[in-house]
Amino acid sequence: MNKRREFLKQVSLLSVGVLTTKGNTSVMAKDVQPLSLHPNAFAVPPYLQHLTPTSTWVMFITAEKAYSWLEYEGESGITQKAHMEEDGIYDSYTTLHKIQIPDLRPGETYRYRACSKPITLFEPYKLEYGAEIATPWYTFRTPTTDSAEVSCLVLNDIHDSPQAFGKLLDTVKDRTFDFVALNGDTFNYQTDEKQIIDNLLTPCTTLFASKTPFIMIRGNHETRGKFRRAFKNYFTLPNNSYHFTFNQGPVCWVILDTGEDKPDDHPVYAGIVAFDALRERQARWLEEVVKTKAYKEAAYRVVIMHIPPYHSGDWHGPTHCRTVFDPIFASNDVDLVVSGHTHRYGIHPPKGVQKYPVIIGGGSKDGTRTAIHITANEKQLHLDMILDDGRKVGEYTIKAT
């Protein structure tokens, strides 16, 4: 019990992840140099991915090729280490680090930090390290398995504007959210790692991502550019797929990858894409998802997909999304579809052949972007759409049945 009290006391003293004592000295192992002494050692601090009641993944980027690990502890106060091991070998001599923390307890607060030693010499029988370094401590809380409520924030169509994250997060500074869903077109196209760091990871870790996970949902612009294949390496996705489902709170969340908005044979794709087949595979997968107990017994079923099935014109991508997904949505009690893509924000209640509400976030310029805040509990699911100047420009409520 004393260890737990001490842990909670330490957590309360965390500010921007740095734990201090009465002497205002960072609590670090004596042979570990704090991050502040090595400003270039971590190109990107830790960011949370795929947080579940019993595990999470933590990713970070070091400036030099290194051997890295995580130190973490729960409310027991016992410090443990986590590595990324495969085939008996720890991942090392790399700059992009992805490490799972397993065997966590639901609904518990944990603190963690990334530790790293640059590898200065790597020969078959001789390996040398530079100085060991560590990030500040960060905290996160695992979701419970039976929570009666959940909240999230949905952002879309940022289009390589890193300053937009701060503006949008400021509009919900008085609201809580368990995760952030980045619903496509965070970028214009994929160029290199620097673009991902500068225009996504740096602003997100500065604002929230070391303590609150985000979900990367691919938009049509993320399919473009020479770095598009490497893009997935910077995130942890269930089954390493851009489409997946999970239950949190009273909601079954369905994430879809809507692909490109033009036909596969359009000249700009040069014959090297197959997005129709991708959407059709997802439709077959979704037909199995809607049969599951997790889907059927959820109080609400929310789909997040970049290209909306309605109110997105008659281009090939939107019409194909409607062809393959809409019949499944309409016949399996989808409560809400949240999209982006059109750059015209709007709340579209069910009407005519559209059997479910479609919410479309704004973008892609200042004054048009939106933050969509969703809360759900046993009584209702409520959505607010907030413009980047702080004005609420739409809302929608679904009562529990």
Secondary structure, 3 states (H helix, E strand, C coil): CHHHHHHHHHHHCCECCECECCCCCECCCCCCEEHHHCCCCEEEEEEEECCCCCCEEEEEEEEEEEEEEEEEECCCCCCEEECCEECCEECCCEEEEEEEECCCCCCCEEEEEEEEEEEEEEECCEEEECCCEECCCEEEECCCCCCCCEEEEEECCCCCCCHHHHHHHHCCCCCCCCEEEEECCCCCCCCCHHHHHHHHHHHHHHHCCCCCCEEEECCHHHHCCCCCCHHHHHCCCHHHCCCEEEEECCEEEEECCCCCCCCCCCHHHCCCCCHHHHHHHHHHHHHHHCCCHHHHCCCEEEEECCCCCCCCCCCHHHHHHHHHHHHHHHHCCCCEEEECCCCCCEEECCECCECCCEEECCCCCCCCCEEEEEEECCCEEEEEEEECCCCEEEEEEEECC
